[in-house]
Amino acid sequence: MNPWQTRKLRRALVAATAAAGMVLAGLAVATTLPNASAEPPSRPRQGWSDTADGFASLPGLGRGPTTGGAEGETVTVTTPEELNRYVTAEAPYVIQVADAIDISPKGTELKVASNKTIIGVGTEGEIVGGGFFLGTGVHNVIIRNLTIRDTLMPEDDPDDKEYDYDAIQLDTADHIWIDHNKLTRMNDGLLDSRKDTTFLTVSWNRFFDNNKTFGIGWTSNVTSQITIHHNWFKNTVQRNPSADNIANLHMYNNYLQNASAYGNYVRGATSAVIENSYYEGTHNPYYTVSGELVQRGNVTVDCTWDDDVITEQGDAFDPSDFYSYKADPASAVPALLGEFSGPQPEIGT
C-alpha cells in the first residue's frame, strides 16, 4: 500500500470513528453526507454567515455543531477581571467586549472554558497585550469580531522563541469558530491550532504584520478537520498557514499579500484542497512535499517560486462530501476582504 492509499484508509477510519461516537452519544445522525447542491448556511448581504460554517458546523466526537455560549446569559465586560471571570466560568456565556481591554502581565493567555462566545461590540472590542488559550477537551467556543494585538518583545526578534505569546492557541480543542477578527503583532503565533484540534473553522479574519502567523500540527495523529476561508494575510513571514498532519484541510477564498517566506505549506500526511484564493507578492504561494494537495481556481500576481516546487499531488478529498459552501471567484477576493474581513460595525451590536 503506497503512502497516499495509507492516508485514505486513515481518513476513512477517522470518519467512521467520528460517526460511531455520534451514535453512542445518542445524536440523530444522517446516514448520508450533505448534498453538495444544497444551499450553504444563510448569508447576509455582506456575504458571510452569522453561524459557524465549514467543519465547525458539523457534529462529531459526540457534540456539535458549534454554537458557543448561545444557551447562556449575555454579559458585557470592560475590564480584564470581568473578562477572565466569564471566559473561565463553567456556565455558558455570550461575552461582549465593548472596549479595549489591557491584559497584564503582558503575554497572558486567558484560559477559555467550553460553551463560550467572546465577541467584540462593533469595532470597539480589543484585547491588548494578551490572548486566549483553549486546552484539551475545551469545545464549542466562538471568538468573533475582536482585535487581538501587541505582545511583541523586541529582545526576542526575529526568532520569537523565548516568549510564547499567541493571540489564540488551541491545544486539542474541538468545535471552534474563529471569525472576523484582526490578529496582529504578537510575539509568537497569531493563531496556533496545535495537537489534535478539530472541527475548526477560521473565516473572515485579518492576519497582519507578524512573523509566525498560523501554525497547525504538533502531532503525529492525522485526525483534524479544518476549514480556512476568506482570510486576509498581509505583511507576514512564515506559517500562512503551515499545515502538518491534517486529515481534511479545506482552504478557499483567502488573500495572501506580501508573505515573504512562504504561503500555504501542506506538510506531513495532510490532505488539502486549496481553491479560488488570491496570492500577491508571495514566495511559494502554495506547495507540498509529502502531503496531498489539490489546487484549483487560484490567482497569483507578482509571486516567486522555488525550482521544482510541488504545487499539486494526489487527489485529496471533495469538501462538498462534508458540507455545502459557495466559493467566490478568486479575482473578487482582494476587494471582498478589503471591505468585509476583520471586525465589522454591525457584528455584536
KEKE-3310 file (N, C-alpha, C; in steps of 0.2 Angstrom, whole numbers, plus 5000, padded with zeros to 4 digits):
npx = (5004:5003:5009:4999:4987:4988:4985:4972:4965:4967:4960:4947:4945:4945:4934:4924:4925:4922:4908:4903:4905:4896:4884:4884:4883:4870:4865:4855:4860:4863:4862:4868:4880:4879:4870:4879:4873:4865:4859:4871:4874:4864:4867:4871:4868:4882:4889:4894:4892:4881:4882:4892:4901:4908:4919:4917:4904:4899:4892:4901:4912:4903:4897:4893:4884:4895:4890:4894:4892:4878:4867:4867:4868:4870:4883:4892:4908:4921:4933:4949:4948:4934:4932:4941:4934:4922:4926:4932:4922:4911:4898:4889:4891:4888:4900:4902:4913:4917:4926:4943:4953:4966:4978:4987:5000:5009:5007:4999:4988:4972:4962:4951:4935:4923:4909:4907:4905:4915:4914:4917:4910:4903:4916:4924:4929:4944:4958:4972:4989:4988:4980:4971:4969:4964:4962:4965:4951:4942:4928:4916:4917:4916:4925:4925:4925:4934:4949:4965:4980:4997:5009:5023:5040:5054:5067:5067:5067:5073:5067:5057:5056:5058:5047:5032:5020:5004:4990:4979:4978:4976:4974:4971:4957:4940:4927:4927:4925:4932:4931:4930:4940:4954:4970:4986:5003:5009:5020:5023:5014:5000:4988:4988:4984:4985:4991:4978:4968:4951:4937:4936:4934:4940:4938:4935:4945:4958:4975:4989:5005:5015:5027:5027:5013:5001:5001:4999:4997:5009:5008:5008:4996:4983:4970:4963:4951:4948:4943:4947:4944:4941:4951:4963:4979:4992:5008:5016:5027:5031:5022:5008:4994:5006:5003:5002:5000:4985:4969:4958:4959:4953:4954:4949:4946:4955:4967:4983:4995:5010:5018:5032:5041:5035:5019:5004:5008:5008:5010:5018:5007:4996:4980:4974:4964:4965:4957:4952:4959:4969:4984:4997:5013:5020:5030:5032:5018:5008:5011:5017:5026:5026:5013:4995:4989:4976:4974:4964:4958:4965:4973:4989:4999:5013:5022:5034:5043:5051:5063:5057:5046:5032:5016:5004:4997:4992:4974:4967:4953:4935:4928:4914:4908:4907:4901:4891:4895:4900:4911:4919:4924:4941:4947:4939:4942:4952:4946:4934:4938:4945:4935:4926:4932:4939:4935:4918:4906:4893:4892:4889:4882)
npy = (4994:5011:5027:5037:5029:5024:5035:5038:5027:5029:5042:5037:5029:5038:5046:5036:5033:5045:5045:5034:5038:5049:5042:5034:5044:5047:5055:5062:5056:5059:5046:5049:5060:5078:5085:5090:5100:5107:5122:5133:5139:5152:5168:5184:5201:5205:5194:5184:5171:5171:5161:5147:5139:5127:5115:5117:5117:5105:5090:5079:5069:5066:5078:5095:5105:5120:5132:5140:5151:5152:5146:5152:5166:5183:5194:5210:5215:5226:5226:5218:5209:5206:5200:5189:5182:5178:5171:5160:5153:5140:5139:5142:5157:5172:5183:5200:5211:5227:5237:5242:5231:5229:5217:5210:5201:5206:5196:5186:5172:5170:5157:5149:5142:5129:5131:5145:5161:5174:5190:5205:5221:5229:5238:5241:5232:5226:5216:5218:5216:5203:5186:5171:5155:5139:5124:5105:5096:5107:5114:5119:5134:5151:5164:5180:5195:5203:5213:5207:5210:5215:5210:5210:5207:5215:5211:5197:5196:5190:5178:5174:5165:5164:5170:5164:5170:5170:5176:5168:5151:5134:5119:5103:5106:5107:5109:5124:5141:5154:5170:5184:5192:5203:5200:5203:5208:5199:5191:5177:5166:5171:5163:5147:5131:5118:5101:5090:5097:5100:5100:5114:5130:5144:5160:5175:5183:5195:5193:5201:5209:5200:5188:5173:5166:5157:5142:5125:5109:5100:5086:5068:5062:5060:5067:5079:5091:5104:5120:5134:5150:5165:5174:5186:5188:5198:5206:5196:5183:5168:5152:5152:5146:5135:5118:5103:5086:5084:5078:5082:5097:5111:5125:5140:5155:5164:5177:5181:5192:5199:5189:5183:5172:5160:5153:5145:5130:5114:5100:5085:5072:5078:5081:5091:5104:5118:5132:5145:5156:5171:5177:5188:5195:5185:5172:5156:5152:5142:5125:5108:5095:5081:5079:5077:5087:5097:5109:5123:5135:5146:5163:5170:5184:5193:5184:5173:5158:5143:5132:5117:5116:5108:5109:5103:5087:5070:5066:5070:5076:5078:5093:5095:5083:5084:5096:5110:5124:5140:5146:5161:5170:5170:5182:5192:5192:5201:5214:5210:5205:5216:5225:5218:5209:5205:5215:5220:5234:5230:5218:5210:5220)
npz = (5000:4995:5001:4999:4998:5011:5019:5014:5019:5033:5034:5031:5042:5052:5049:5051:5065:5071:5067:5074:5087:5087:5086:5098:5107:5106:5096:5083:5068:5051:5038:5026:5018:5018:5004:4990:4982:4990:4998:5006:5023:5029:5021:5024:5017:5015:5013:5022:5034:5049:5057:5062:5050:5037:5044:5057:5058:5059:5067:5078:5088:5098:5100:5095:5082:5082:5093:5102:5116:5116:5123:5135:5147:5141:5143:5146:5146:5152:5159:5163:5173:5174:5161:5162:5172:5166:5155:5160:5167:5172:5167:5152:5142:5132:5129:5128:5122:5125:5123:5123:5131:5142:5145:5158:5167:5153:5138:5144:5142:5142:5150:5142:5144:5140:5129:5126:5119:5113:5109:5100:5102:5089:5081:5092:5102:5109:5113:5121:5122:5126:5125:5121:5127:5123:5130:5131:5127:5128:5121:5109:5106:5102:5094:5090:5080:5086:5089:5092:5099:5099:5108:5105:5108:5108:5111:5108:5095:5079:5080:5089:5100:5113:5121:5122:5116:5110:5100:5099:5105:5102:5109:5106:5106:5101:5089:5086:5082:5073:5069:5059:5065:5069:5070:5076:5077:5087:5098:5096:5088:5078:5077:5083:5080:5088:5091:5092:5088:5081:5070:5066:5061:5052:5048:5038:5044:5048:5047:5051:5049:5055:5061:5064:5059:5057:5063:5061:5068:5077:5081:5079:5075:5063:5062:5062:5056:5046:5041:5032:5027:5017:5023:5026:5024:5027:5025:5031:5037:5039:5040:5035:5031:5040:5038:5046:5045:5044:5043:5034:5026:5021:5011:5005:4995:5001:5004:5001:5004:5001:5008:5015:5017:5014:5007:5008:5016:5014:5024:5030:5032:5027:5019:5007:5000:4990:4985:4973:4978:4981:4978:4981:4978:4985:4991:4985:4984:4986:4991:4992:5000:5005:5007:5001:4989:4981:4970:4964:4953:4958:4959:4955:4958:4954:4961:4967:4964:4970:4962:4955:4964:4972:4967:4966:4970:4971:4975:4986:4993:4992:4997:4997:5000:5013:5018:5012:5002:4996:4984:4981:4966:4963:4958:4964:4977:4984:4985:4991:5004:5008:5011:5020:5029:5045:5060:5061:5060:5062:5068:5084:5090)
capx = (5000:5008:5008:4993:4982:4988:4982:4965:4962:4967:4954:4941:4944:4943:4926:4920:4926:4918:4901:4902:4905:4889:4878:4885:4880:4863:4863:4852:4865:4860:4866:4872:4883:4875:4870:4883:4870:4861:4862:4876:4871:4861:4872:4868:4870:4889:4892:4896:4887:4881:4883:4898:4901:4913:4920:4914:4896:4897:4893:4907:4915:4898:4895:4892:4888:4897:4885:4897:4888:4871:4862:4869:4867:4874:4886:4896:4914:4925:4940:4952:4945:4927:4934:4943:4929:4917:4929:4934:4917:4909:4892:4889:4890:4890:4903:4903:4919:4914:4931:4950:4955:4973:4980:4993:5006:5010:5008:4995:4983:4966:4961:4944:4931:4919:4902:4908:4905:4918:4913:4918:4904:4906:4924:4927:4932:4951:4962:4978:4994:4987:4977:4967:4971:4959:4966:4962:4944:4938:4924:4910:4919:4917:4929:4922:4924:4939:4956:4969:4986:5003:5013:5029:5045:5060:5073:5066:5067:5067:5065:5051:5056:5058:5041:5027:5014:5000:4984:4974:4981:4971:4978:4966:4951:4936:4921:4929:4924:4936:4928:4930:4945:4960:4976:4992:5009:5010:5027:5024:5009:4993:4984:4991:4980:4990:4990:4973:4962:4947:4931:4938:4933:4944:4934:4935:4950:4964:4981:4993:5011:5018:5032:5024:5007:4996:5004:4994:5000:5012:5005:5009:4990:4980:4963:4960:4947:4949:4941:4950:4941:4940:4955:4967:4986:4996:5014:5018:5033:5030:5016:5002:4997:5010:4998:5005:4996:4978:4965:4955:4961:4950:4956:4947:4945:4960:4971:4989:4998:5017:5020:5039:5045:5031:5012:5001:5013:5005:5016:5017:5002:4990:4976:4972:4961:4965:4954:4949:4962:4972:4991:5001:5019:5021:5035:5029:5011:5005:5015:5018:5032:5024:5005:4991:4986:4973:4973:4961:4955:4969:4977:4995:5002:5020:5024:5040:5043:5057:5063:5054:5041:5027:5010:4999:4999:4987:4968:4965:4946:4930:4924:4906:4906:4906:4897:4890:4899:4900:4917:4918:4929:4947:4948:4935:4944:4955:4941:4929:4941:4947:4929:4922:4936:4941:4929:4913:4902:4886:4893:4890:4878)
capy = (5000:5017:5032:5040:5024:5023:5041:5037:5022:5033:5046:5033:5026:5044:5047:5030:5033:5051:5043:5030:5042:5052:5037:5032:5050:5047:5060:5059:5057:5056:5041:5051:5066:5084:5085:5096:5105:5111:5129:5134:5142:5159:5173:5191:5205:5206:5188:5180:5168:5173:5155:5143:5135:5123:5109:5119:5117:5098:5086:5075:5067:5066:5085:5099:5110:5125:5137:5145:5152:5154:5144:5156:5173:5188:5199:5214:5216:5231:5226:5211:5205:5204:5196:5182:5178:5174:5166:5154:5150:5133:5140:5145:5164:5176:5188:5205:5215:5233:5242:5239:5228:5228:5211:5210:5203:5205:5189:5181:5169:5168:5150:5149:5136:5127:5134:5152:5166:5180:5194:5212:5225:5233:5238:5243:5227:5224:5213:5222:5213:5196:5182:5166:5148:5133:5117:5099:5095:5113:5113:5124:5141:5156:5170:5184:5202:5206:5214:5205:5214:5219:5207:5209:5208:5217:5207:5191:5197:5189:5171:5174:5158:5164:5172:5161:5175:5169:5179:5162:5145:5129:5113:5098:5108:5105:5114:5131:5145:5160:5173:5192:5195:5206:5197:5207:5210:5195:5189:5171:5165:5174:5158:5141:5126:5113:5094:5087:5102:5098:5103:5121:5135:5150:5163:5182:5186:5198:5191:5206:5211:5196:5183:5166:5168:5152:5136:5119:5102:5097:5080:5063:5059:5063:5067:5085:5093:5111:5124:5141:5153:5172:5177:5191:5188:5204:5208:5191:5179:5161:5149:5156:5143:5129:5114:5097:5080:5086:5073:5086:5104:5115:5132:5144:5162:5168:5183:5182:5198:5200:5184:5183:5166:5155:5154:5139:5125:5107:5096:5078:5067:5082:5080:5098:5107:5125:5134:5152:5161:5176:5177:5194:5196:5180:5167:5149:5154:5135:5119:5102:5090:5074:5078:5078:5094:5098:5116:5125:5142:5151:5168:5173:5190:5195:5179:5169:5150:5139:5127:5110:5116:5104:5113:5098:5080:5066:5068:5073:5074:5083:5096:5095:5077:5085:5102:5114:5130:5144:5150:5167:5170:5172:5189:5196:5191:5206:5219:5207:5205:5223:5228:5214:5205:5209:5217:5224:5238:5228:5212:5210:5225)
capz = (5000:4995:5006:4998:5000:5018:5021:5013:5024:5039:5034:5032:5049:5056:5048:5054:5072:5072:5066:5079:5093:5087:5088:5105:5111:5105:5092:5076:5063:5044:5035:5020:5019:5015:4997:4988:4979:4995:5000:5012:5028:5026:5021:5024:5011:5015:5010:5027:5038:5056:5061:5060:5043:5037:5048:5064:5058:5059:5073:5079:5094:5102:5101:5089:5079:5086:5094:5108:5123:5114:5128:5141:5148:5138:5148:5143:5150:5151:5162:5162:5178:5171:5155:5164:5176:5162:5150:5163:5170:5169:5163:5145:5141:5127:5132:5124:5124:5122:5123:5123:5137:5143:5149:5162:5164:5145:5135:5147:5138:5147:5149:5140:5146:5135:5128:5126:5113:5115:5103:5100:5100:5083:5080:5098:5106:5108:5118:5120:5126:5129:5121:5123:5127:5123:5131:5129:5129:5128:5115:5107:5108:5096:5096:5084:5079:5090:5088:5097:5097:5103:5113:5103:5113:5103:5113:5105:5087:5075:5080:5093:5103:5121:5124:5118:5117:5105:5100:5101:5105:5103:5111:5106:5107:5096:5088:5087:5076:5074:5063:5058:5070:5067:5074:5073:5081:5093:5099:5093:5083:5078:5078:5083:5081:5090:5093:5088:5087:5075:5069:5067:5055:5053:5042:5038:5049:5046:5050:5049:5052:5060:5059:5064:5058:5058:5063:5063:5069:5083:5082:5074:5073:5057:5063:5062:5050:5047:5036:5032:5021:5017:5027:5023:5027:5025:5028:5036:5035:5039:5043:5032:5037:5039:5040:5046:5048:5044:5039:5029:5026:5015:5011:4999:4995:5005:5001:5004:5001:5004:5013:5012:5017:5010:5008:5011:5016:5016:5027:5033:5029:5026:5013:5007:4994:4990:4979:4972:4983:4978:4980:4978:4981:4990:4989:4985:4987:4989:4989:4997:5000:5006:5008:4995:4988:4975:4970:4958:4953:4961:4955:4958:4955:4956:4965:4965:4965:4970:4957:4957:4970:4970:4968:4967:4971:4974:4974:4992:4995:4990:5003:4997:5003:5020:5019:5006:5003:4989:4984:4977:4961:4965:4956:4968:4984:4987:4986:4996:5010:5010:5014:5024:5033:5051:5064:5057:5064:5063:5072:5091:5092)
cpx = (5004:5005:5001:4987:4982:4984:4974:4962:4962:4961:4948:4940:4942:4936:4922:4920:4921:4910:4899:4901:4898:4884:4878:4882:4873:4860:4860:4857:4862:4865:4870:4874:4878:4876:4874:4880:4865:4864:4866:4872:4869:4867:4869:4871:4878:4892:4894:4890:4887:4881:4889:4896:4907:4913:4917:4907:4894:4897:4899:4909:4910:4895:4895:4885:4891:4892:4888:4892:4881:4866:4863:4867:4872:4876:4891:4902:4918:4932:4942:4949:4938:4928:4936:4938:4924:4920:4931:4928:4914:4902:4893:4888:4892:4893:4905:4909:4918:4919:4937:4951:4962:4974:4986:4994:5005:5011:5003:4990:4978:4964:4953:4941:4926:4912:4903:4908:4909:4918:4914:4911:4906:4913:4928:4931:4939:4953:4969:4984:4993:4983:4972:4970:4965:4963:4962:4955:4939:4934:4919:4912:4919:4921:4928:4923:4929:4945:4960:4976:4991:5006:5021:5035:5052:5066:5073:5066:5073:5064:5059:5050:5055:5051:5035:5020:5009:4994:4979:4978:4976:4975:4972:4959:4946:4929:4922:4928:4927:4935:4928:4934:4950:4966:4982:4997:5010:5017:5028:5018:5003:4988:4988:4986:4984:4987:4984:4967:4958:4941:4931:4937:4936:4941:4934:4939:4955:4970:4987:4999:5014:5023:5029:5017:5001:4999:4998:4998:5003:5009:5007:5002:4987:4973:4959:4956:4946:4947:4944:4948:4940:4944:4960:4974:4990:5002:5016:5024:5032:5024:5009:4996:5002:5005:5001:5000:4988:4974:4962:4956:4958:4951:4953:4945:4949:4964:4977:4993:5005:5019:5027:5042:5041:5023:5009:5005:5009:5010:5013:5012:4995:4987:4973:4969:4961:4962:4952:4952:4967:4979:4995:5007:5021:5026:5032:5022:5007:5009:5015:5024:5029:5016:5002:4988:4983:4972:4969:4958:4958:4972:4983:4997:5008:5023:5030:5040:5050:5057:5060:5049:5035:5020:5004:5001:4994:4980:4964:4957:4941:4926:4917:4904:4904:4901:4896:4893:4898:4906:4916:4924:4935:4949:4944:4937:4947:4950:4936:4932:4943:4941:4926:4926:4937:4934:4925:4908:4895:4886:4893:4886:4871)
cpy = (5006:5022:5035:5036:5024:5029:5041:5033:5025:5038:5043:5031:5032:5046:5042:5031:5039:5049:5039:5033:5046:5048:5035:5038:5051:5053:5058:5061:5055:5051:5043:5058:5072:5084:5091:5101:5109:5118:5129:5138:5149:5164:5180:5195:5205:5200:5183:5176:5170:5166:5151:5139:5131:5117:5111:5118:5110:5095:5081:5074:5068:5073:5089:5100:5115:5131:5142:5145:5154:5152:5148:5163:5177:5193:5204:5216:5222:5231:5219:5206:5202:5199:5189:5178:5175:5169:5159:5150:5144:5134:5143:5153:5167:5182:5194:5210:5222:5239:5239:5237:5226:5222:5212:5204:5202:5198:5184:5179:5167:5161:5150:5142:5135:5131:5142:5155:5172:5184:5201:5215:5230:5233:5240:5238:5225:5221:5215:5219:5206:5192:5177:5159:5143:5127:5111:5098:5101:5113:5119:5131:5145:5162:5174:5191:5206:5208:5212:5207:5215:5215:5206:5211:5209:5213:5200:5191:5194:5182:5170:5167:5158:5166:5169:5164:5174:5174:5173:5156:5140:5122:5107:5100:5106:5109:5121:5135:5152:5164:5181:5195:5199:5204:5200:5208:5206:5192:5182:5170:5169:5169:5151:5136:5120:5106:5092:5091:5100:5101:5111:5124:5141:5155:5171:5186:5190:5196:5196:5207:5206:5191:5176:5167:5163:5145:5130:5113:5101:5091:5075:5060:5063:5062:5073:5087:5100:5115:5131:5145:5161:5175:5181:5191:5193:5205:5203:5187:5172:5159:5153:5152:5138:5123:5106:5092:5082:5081:5076:5093:5107:5122:5135:5151:5166:5172:5183:5187:5200:5195:5182:5177:5161:5156:5148:5133:5119:5102:5089:5074:5071:5081:5087:5099:5114:5128:5142:5157:5165:5177:5183:5195:5191:5175:5160:5150:5147:5130:5114:5099:5083:5073:5078:5085:5095:5106:5118:5132:5148:5156:5170:5179:5192:5191:5176:5162:5148:5134:5121:5110:5112:5107:5109:5091:5076:5069:5071:5071:5079:5086:5096:5088:5078:5091:5106:5121:5134:5148:5155:5167:5173:5180:5194:5196:5197:5212:5216:5208:5212:5227:5224:5209:5209:5211:5221:5228:5235:5221:5213:5216:5223)
cpz = (5000:5000:5005:5000:5007:5021:5020:5018:5031:5040:5035:5039:5054:5056:5052:5062:5074:5072:5072:5086:5093:5089:5095:5109:5110:5101:5086:5071:5056:5042:5029:5022:5016:5007:4995:4985:4984:4996:5006:5017:5026:5026:5020:5018:5010:5013:5015:5031:5045:5060:5058:5054:5043:5042:5055:5064:5059:5066:5073:5086:5100:5104:5094:5086:5084:5087:5100:5114:5122:5119:5134:5141:5144:5143:5144:5148:5148:5154:5161:5167:5176:5166:5158:5168:5172:5157:5153:5167:5167:5165:5156:5146:5134:5130:5127:5126:5120:5121:5123:5130:5137:5147:5152:5166:5156:5143:5139:5142:5143:5145:5148:5141:5140:5135:5129:5119:5116:5109:5105:5098:5095:5082:5086:5102:5104:5114:5117:5125:5129:5123:5124:5122:5128:5124:5129:5132:5129:5121:5114:5109:5101:5098:5089:5085:5084:5087:5094:5095:5102:5109:5111:5108:5109:5105:5110:5098:5084:5076:5084:5096:5110:5124:5119:5119:5110:5106:5102:5100:5107:5104:5112:5109:5101:5095:5090:5081:5077:5068:5064:5064:5066:5072:5072:5079:5087:5092:5096:5088:5084:5080:5078:5085:5082:5091:5089:5088:5081:5075:5070:5060:5057:5047:5043:5043:5045:5050:5047:5052:5057:5057:5058:5064:5060:5057:5065:5063:5076:5085:5077:5071:5067:5057:5062:5055:5051:5040:5037:5026:5022:5022:5023:5027:5023:5029:5033:5033:5034:5042:5041:5029:5035:5042:5040:5049:5049:5040:5033:5030:5020:5016:5005:5001:5000:5001:5005:5000:5005:5010:5011:5012:5013:5012:5012:5010:5018:5017:5029:5029:5028:5020:5013:5000:4995:4984:4979:4977:4978:4981:4977:4982:4986:4987:4990:4988:4990:4987:4994:4996:5000:5006:5001:4995:4981:4975:4963:4958:4956:4957:4959:4954:4958:4962:4963:4968:4966:4964:4959:4963:4967:4972:4968:4967:4974:4972:4980:4993:4992:4996:5003:4999:5011:5022:5013:5008:4996:4989:4979:4971:4964:4964:4961:4975:4987:4989:4991:5003:5012:5013:5020:5029:5040:5055:5060:5062:5066:5067:5080:5094:5093)
residu = (MET:ASN:PRO:TRP:GLN:THR:ARG:LYS:LEU:ARG:ARG:ALA:LEU:VAL:ALA:ALA:THR:ALA:ALA:ALA:GLY:MET:VAL:LEU:ALA:GLY:LEU:ALA:VAL:ALA:THR:THR:LEU:PRO:ASN:ALA:SER:ALA:GLU:PRO:PRO:SER:ARG:PRO:ARG:GLN:GLY:TRP:SER:ASP:THR:ALA:ASP:GLY:PHE:ALA:SER:LEU:PRO:GLY:LEU:GLY:ARG:GLY:PRO:THR:THR:GLY:GLY:ALA:GLU:GLY:GLU:THR:VAL:THR:VAL:THR:THR:PRO:GLU:GLU:LEU:ASN:ARG:TYR:VAL:THR:ALA:GLU:ALA:PRO:TYR:VAL:ILE:GLN:VAL:ALA:ASP:ALA:ILE:ASP:ILE:SER:PRO:LYS:GLY:THR:GLU:LEU:LYS:VAL:ALA:SER:ASN:LYS:THR:ILE:ILE:GLY:VAL:GLY:THR:GLU:GLY:GLU:ILE:VAL:GLY:GLY:GLY:PHE:PHE:LEU:GLY:THR:GLY:VAL:HIS:ASN:VAL:ILE:ILE:ARG:ASN:LEU:THR:ILE:ARG:ASP:THR:LEU:MET:PRO:GLU:ASP:ASP:PRO:ASP:ASP:LYS:GLU:TYR:ASP:TYR:ASP:ALA:ILE:GLN:LEU:ASP:THR:ALA:ASP:HIS:ILE:TRP:ILE:ASP:HIS:ASN:LYS:LEU:THR:ARG:MET:ASN:ASP:GLY:LEU:LEU:ASP:SER:ARG:LYS:ASP:THR:THR:PHE:LEU:THR:VAL:SER:TRP:ASN:ARG:PHE:PHE:ASP:ASN:ASN:LYS:THR:PHE:GLY:ILE:GLY:TRP:THR:SER:ASN:VAL:THR:SER:GLN:ILE:THR:ILE:HIS:HIS:ASN:TRP:PHE:LYS:ASN:THR:VAL:GLN:ARG:ASN:PRO:SER:ALA:ASP:ASN:ILE:ALA:ASN:LEU:HIS:MET:TYR:ASN:ASN:TYR:LEU:GLN:ASN:ALA:SER:ALA:TYR:GLY:ASN:TYR:VAL:ARG:GLY:ALA:THR:SER:ALA:VAL:ILE:GLU:ASN:SER:TYR:TYR:GLU:GLY:THR:HIS:ASN:PRO:TYR:TYR:THR:VAL:SER:GLY:GLU:LEU:VAL:GLN:ARG:GLY:ASN:VAL:THR:VAL:ASP:CYS:THR:TRP:ASP:ASP:ASP:VAL:ILE:THR:GLU:GLN:GLY:ASP:ALA:PHE:ASP:PRO:SER:ASP:PHE:TYR:SER:TYR:LYS:ALA:ASP:PRO:ALA:SER:ALA:VAL:PRO:ALA:LEU:LEU:GLY:GLU:PHE:SER:GLY:PRO:GLN:PRO:GLU:ILE:GLY:THR)
# end
